[in-house]
Amino acid sequence: MTLGEKIFKLRTEKGLSQEALGEKLGVSRQSVSKWETDQSVPELDKIVALSEMFAVSTDYLLKEKQEVYLKTEQEPYRERKWSQGNYCSDRRSHYEYKSKKMIGKLPLVHINLGMGVYRAKGVVAVGTVAQGGLAIGFVSMGGVCIGIVSLGLFAFATLAFGLIACGSFAFGVISMGAFAFGIFSMGAMTYGQFAFGASAHGAQVAVGDVASGKIALGYSRAVGTYTEVSNRNPFNYENACRLIDEHVSSNWLFFKTWAKGMVKLF
């Protein structure tokens, strides 16, 4: 039995049309038809996907003489010998979906996940490495990014870089995190032009338990040209706003307004 005949047999047993199978694999109905008539051969990643989808071994698909298939979940571990000892591993699971709907040259949705490094690129992208308008992955890049490491306009991650960045370590124009670095930063330890947090270091305004800046408002300690230590009492809000208006350049108008609001919150 040829590879094409086996694909046809497995597909019909599952009650799938050529179009339905193609959609699951991210290929056209014509591609599936060519596989089944042995006019072309699926790429390696599609062979693996077919194996997992139909719960058969890749040996069954690829070897014409093998007519009895073995379910992948029953496939024994294969021991590989290395110079430093023995290493056992099983088949790496993998799932990929790519929508037919395209926005420009990108699919609307691309999901590429598995035990390994798989890249997804689409308007909405989910993968080990993801790139898109909305990107979700261990490493993500794009408009709105969520992951371990993110780079984008809006980045949310353990390590985040963006116009607006949120994470344990955040770098951005507006940043929020345990360690935040940006023009306007908020968090445990913050650095920027306007800094708000437990330990705040702001070139213009700093507000926190320990504050350092031109205008420094601190609960425990304040270091700067214009300082106030509150000793856990509310800061003099009117005086702080006056200092910000008088001593922060009008070039920071947008952030000055935000800074006054933050002083009120603290």
C-alpha positions in Angstrom: 0.0 0.0 0.0 1.5 3.4 -1.0 1.6 6.5 1.2 -1.2 8.0 -0.8 -3.4 5.0 -0.3 -2.7 5.0 3.4 -3.6 8.7 3.7 -6.9 8.0 1.8 -7.7 5.0 4.0 -7.0 6.9 7.3 -8.9 10.0 6.1 -12.0 8.1 5.1 -11.9 6.0 8.3 -12.1 9.3 10.3 -14.9 10.5 8.1 -12.9 13.6 6.9 -13.2 15.2 3.5 -10.1 16.3 1.7 -10.9 19.9 2.4 -11.4 19.2 6.1 -8.0 17.3 6.3 -6.3 20.1 4.4 -7.7 22.7 6.8 -6.4 20.8 9.8 -2.9 20.6 8.2 -2.9 24.1 6.8 -2.8 23.0 3.1 -5.3 23.1 0.2 -7.7 20.4 -0.8 -5.7 20.0 -4.0 -2.6 19.2 -2.0 -4.4 16.4 -0.2 -5.7 15.1 -3.5 -2.2 15.0 -4.9 -0.9 13.1 -1.9 -3.7 10.5 -2.1 -3.0 9.9 -5.8 0.7 9.8 -5.2 1.4 12.8 -7.4 3.3 14.5 -4.6 4.6 13.6 -1.2 3.8 15.6 2.1 6.6 17.5 3.7 8.2 16.0 6.8 6.3 18.2 9.2 3.0 17.2 7.5 4.0 13.5 7.8 4.5 14.0 11.6 1.2 15.8 11.8 -0.6 13.0 10.0 1.0 10.5 12.2 -0.2 12.3 15.4 -3.6 13.1 13.9 -4.4 9.5 13.0 -2.4 7.9 15.9 -0.2 5.9 13.6 3.6 5.6 13.4 5.6 7.4 10.8 7.0 4.0 9.8 3.5 2.9 8.9 3.1 5.9 6.6 6.4 5.8 4.9 7.2 2.1 4.5 5.0 0.5 1.8 5.5 -3.0 3.1 4.3 -2.1 6.6 0.5 -2.7 6.5 -0.1 -3.0 10.2 0.1 0.3 11.9 1.2 1.0 15.5 -0.6 3.7 17.5 1.8 6.5 18.5 0.8 6.3 22.1 2.0 2.7 22.2 5.2 3.4 20.4 8.1 2.4 22.6 10.7 4.8 23.7 13.8 4.6 21.6 17.1 4.6 23.4 19.9 6.7 21.9 23.4 6.1 23.0 25.7 9.1 23.5 29.3 9.2 24.6 28.3 10.4 28.1 25.7 7.7 28.7 22.2 6.8 27.7 19.5 9.2 26.7 15.8 8.2 26.2 13.3 10.4 24.4 9.9 10.0 22.9 8.3 11.7 19.9 7.9 15.4 20.2 4.3 16.5 20.0 3.5 19.3 17.7 0.3 21.2 16.6 0.0 23.8 13.9 -2.9 25.7 12.5 -2.9 28.4 9.9 -6.1 30.0 8.8 -7.0 30.4 5.2 -8.1 34.0 5.8 -5.2 36.3 4.9 -4.5 39.9 5.8 -2.0 41.1 3.3 0.6 38.4 3.2 -0.1 37.2 6.7 -2.6 34.6 7.8 -5.3 35.9 10.2 -4.4 33.3 12.8 -1.2 31.1 13.0 -0.8 28.7 15.9 2.4 26.7 16.0 3.1 24.8 19.3 5.0 21.8 20.4 7.9 20.5 22.5 10.6 22.5 20.6 11.1 25.8 18.9 8.2 26.5 16.6 7.7 29.9 15.0 4.3 31.5 14.4 3.8 34.5 12.2 0.3 36.0 11.6 -2.0 38.8 12.6 -2.7 36.7 15.6 0.3 34.5 16.3 0.8 31.8 19.0 4.0 29.8 19.1 7.3 29.3 20.8 8.5 32.3 18.9 5.6 34.5 17.8 5.4 37.5 15.6 2.2 39.4 14.8 -0.3 42.1 15.6 -1.1 40.0 18.7 1.8 37.7 19.6 1.8 35.1 22.4 4.9 33.0 22.9 8.0 32.4 24.9 9.6 35.1 22.7 7.0 37.5 21.1 7.4 40.4 18.8 4.7 42.7 17.4 1.9 45.1 18.3 0.6 43.5 21.5 3.1 41.0 22.9 2.7 38.5 25.7 5.5 36.1 26.7 8.7 35.4 28.6 10.6 37.9 26.5 8.5 40.5 24.6 9.3 43.3 22.2 6.5 45.5 20.8 4.3 48.5 21.1 2.6 47.0 24.1 4.8 44.3 25.8 3.8 42.1 28.7 6.4 39.7 29.8 9.0 38.7 32.4 11.4 40.8 30.2 9.5 43.4 28.3 10.6 46.1 25.9 8.0 48.4 24.4 6.2 51.7 24.1 4.3 50.5 27.1 6.1 47.7 28.9 4.9 45.6 31.9 7.0 42.8 33.5 9.5 41.8 36.1 12.1 43.8 34.1 10.3 46.5 32.0 11.9 48.9 29.5 9.7 51.4 27.8 8.4 54.9 27.4 5.9 53.9 30.1 7.1 51.0 32.1 5.7 49.0 35.1 7.4 46.2 36.9 9.7 45.0 39.7 12.5 46.8 37.9 11.1 49.5 35.6 13.1 51.7 33.3 11.4 54.4 31.2 10.4 58.0 30.9 7.4 57.3 33.2 8.2 54.3 35.4 6.3 52.6 38.2 7.3 49.6 40.3 9.5 48.3 43.1 12.7 49.9 41.8 12.2 52.5 39.2 14.4 54.7 37.0 13.3 57.4 34.6 12.3 61.0 34.2 9.3 60.4 36.4 9.6 57.5 38.8 7.2 56.1 41.3 7.9 53.1 43.6 9.5 51.7 46.7 12.9 53.0 45.5 12.3 55.7 42.9 15.0 57.5 40.9 13.5 60.2 38.6 15.4 63.0 36.9 12.4 65.2 37.1 10.0 63.8 39.8 10.5 60.8 42.1 7.9 59.6 44.6 8.3 56.6 46.9 9.7 55.2 50.1 13.1 56.3 49.1 13.1 59.0 46.4 15.8 60.6 44.4 15.2 63.4 41.8 14.9 67.1 41.2 11.5 67.0 43.0 11.7 64.1 45.5 8.9 63.0 47.8 9.9 60.2 50.1 8.3 58.4 53.1 11.7 57.4 54.5 14.2 59.5 52.6 14.2 62.1 49.8 17.2 63.4 48.0 16.9 66.2 45.5 16.7 70.0 44.9 13.1 70.2 46.2 12.3 67.5 48.8 9.7 66.4 51.2 9.8 63.5 53.7 6.3 62.6 54.8 7.0 60.1 57.6 4.0 58.1 56.4 1.7 61.1 56.3 0.1 62.3 53.0 2.3 64.5 51.0 1.4 68.2 50.6 -0.4 67.7 47.3 -0.8 71.4 46.5 2.8 72.2 47.2 4.0 69.2 45.1 1.8 70.3 42.1 3.2 73.8 42.4 6.8 72.5 42.4 6.0 70.3 39.3 4.5 73.3 37.5 7.3 75.6 38.3 10.4 73.4 37.9 9.5 70.7 35.3 9.9 71.9 31.7 6.8 72.4 29.7 8.2 69.9 27.2 7.0 67.2 29.7 3.5 68.6 29.7 1.8 65.2 29.2 3.8 63.5 31.9 3.5 66.5 34.3 -0.2 65.9 34.4 0.3 62.2 35.1 2.9 63.0 37.8 0.4 65.2 39.7 -2.1 62.4 39.6 0.4 59.9 40.9 1.4 62.2 43.8 -2.3 62.3 44.8 -2.4 58.5 44.8 0.7 58.2 46.9 
